[in-house]
Structure formats: C-alpha cells, structure tokens
Amino acid sequence: MAAAAEPMHELLQDLRPGDSVETVKTSFGERWQDPLPHRAGRVLRIAASHGVVVDIDVRDRLGRIAFDWRFGEKYQVAGLKIGASKAEVLSTYPDMKFGSTTMTRHIESGSLLLRPGLRLFVELNSGSIRRIELANPEAVYPARAPLVLPPVVGVSGAPFKDPNLKLAVLSELVERAEIDLGEPEDFLSALLSHKVDIERSGYVKNDAAYDYLIRYPLTQELLDKVSDLVVDGGNEIYRYVWYFWDGETDDFDIRSFEGIGKLRNLKKLRLISLVDQHRVDLAPLQSIPGLQYR
C-alpha cells in the first residue's frame, strides 16, 4: 500500500496554484471527486488517504493546496517538509513572520509572499511543521451553495443497537470523505434552518444534531466501505454535536457492539476511549472473521 502511494505523493508535492484542474485530476487519479456545491470548490476526498486538500477557483485552476501531517515527512513542498522545525523554516525563509493563531500557545503560524500570486503558509505545532499551504491570494472561488442534508430514516442507531456505535461508524465515513456533512457550522445551520454561530453555541451538546446523526441513512454500500474503525473522543463526528466537547462526559460512550456484524469488511478496530472494556460485552466482535481489535 505504501509503495503504491509514493508516485501520487510525488505528483501532489509539485502541484501549485494556477495549475489546471486537469493537472490536479491526473495527480489524484481515481480518487478524484468533483467539488460538491456547498464546498465552494474544495476537494476533500484525497485528504483522508494523503492529507491533501485543494480548492479549485472559478477558472478551473488550483487556487489553494494544503498538506497536513498525514502527507508524511518524506516529501518536500516548496523547500519544506512536514515535521521540520521552526529553525529549519527560518533557515529556508528568513523573512517569514510568525504569530499565534489560537489561544493554544504551542500552535503558531507563519506566512510569506513568495511571488505575486503565490503565498506560503505554515502551521507549527510544538515547534514543528504540521501543515503547509500554498495559495494564490487573488483566487476567486465558486459561490457556496446551501448544504442539503438527506432525510433521516429508521430508528435511532440503526443498524446498530447503540446509537453511539453508529456515531463512531459515521465518523469514519466522514473522515474518509465517503459522507460529506459540510463543516460543523454549515451542518448545524442547514439542520436548524437558521445561521448558527459555532463559537457561541458550541459549548453545549446539540440534541437536534445528535438525534439527526443517529438516524442518518447508512446504506449497506456505505457500511461496506468501513475496513478500519477507531473509537476515540477526538473523532471528527463529535464536533458536529458538541463542537467544544472536552471528552469529560459519557454522552458518547459505547455500551453495546450489537449489530457490528453489518460492517462486513471491518478488519481492524481500535478502542482508544469511550468504551469500558470491563463492562461492555465484546462477544459481537468475535462474529467478524479475522477482526483485529484492541
């Protein structure tokens, strides 16, 4: 798997703002997926497998490309690598200016205009590069269409007994871009039919969001796409229900694995948190041939 991914990494590392969409499609190969209307030109499909997100402008050209920690430390983007230190960044770009972007002191970002139409951004986490972005500051992107959510079906949690197991499965599909719920603020605004300010409302659990997601229509085709499943409080899906959840409550704990056999292609299950393995019956996991779990 890793060897097969290398040629694509080599293509991706050379993409630059201004490249035609056809060049981008060629680099992505069969994992290419045209931007959905509510994404305003953003392509997410390749992010899960390679850690790369691109934005296509109204001219069908690459306006922005970002490489995160999942891209790996082997490949060089504009003279920098994921994992490089701040000193290495300044050695390559001594004029780059850094500043804190959040209330978290260990995260800071730097920006530098390399030439007209090309700006370099880097984000550091604890002093090393976690994200590299190249963007055309003048790029104009398609208008963002409203997010359209599918109607819910069935009972809560289906096809699983525990709705929180369904949330974990749904998170895997969202993180792999098999399902696109938009950004949490977009999702909540579409669900509640009014503009939501996540910075103000994200400190409490949104019951409407939880009720919708545990009844989200999961087809067998989607379930069959799940081969690896990680159960952890840091999973993406919880931001849609409780944006600033700190993981200190049991709202999303999984208490039953009944129905997990519906994940017919599940090969690996990692239980990091949200499951008390001394109290939860793990017998249903044994019904999946060859499943590795810990």
Salt bridges, closest charged atoms under 4 A:
GLU6 OE2 - LYS74 NZ 3.29
GLU22 OE2 - LYS25 NZ 3.87
ASP55 OD1 - ARG42 NE 2.66
ASP55 OD2 - ARG64 NH1 2.15
ASP57 OD2 - ARG59 NE 3.59
ASP68 OD2 - ARG70 NH2 2.59
GLU108 OE1 - LYS86 NZ 3.37
GLU133 OE2 - ARG64 NE 3.59
GLU133 OE1 - ARG131 NH2 2.74
GLU172 OE2 - ARG176 NE 2.43
GLU178 OE1 - ARG45 NH2 3.37
GLU178 OE1 - LYS225 NZ 3.88
ASP180 OD2 - HIS38 NE2 3.21
ASP180 OD1 - ARG39 NH2 2.68
GLU183 OE2 - ARG39 NH1 2.75
GLU185 OE1 - LYS195 NZ 3.84
ASP186 OD2 - ARG144 NH1 3.90
ASP211 OD2 - ARG215 NH2 3.03
ASP224 OD2 - ARG264 NH2 2.48
GLU236 OE2 - ARG239 NH1 2.44
ASP250 OD2 - ARG255 NH2 3.40
ASP251 OD2 - LYS205 NZ 3.67
GLU258 OE1 - LYS161 NZ 3.83
ASP276 OD2 - ARG279 NE 3.65
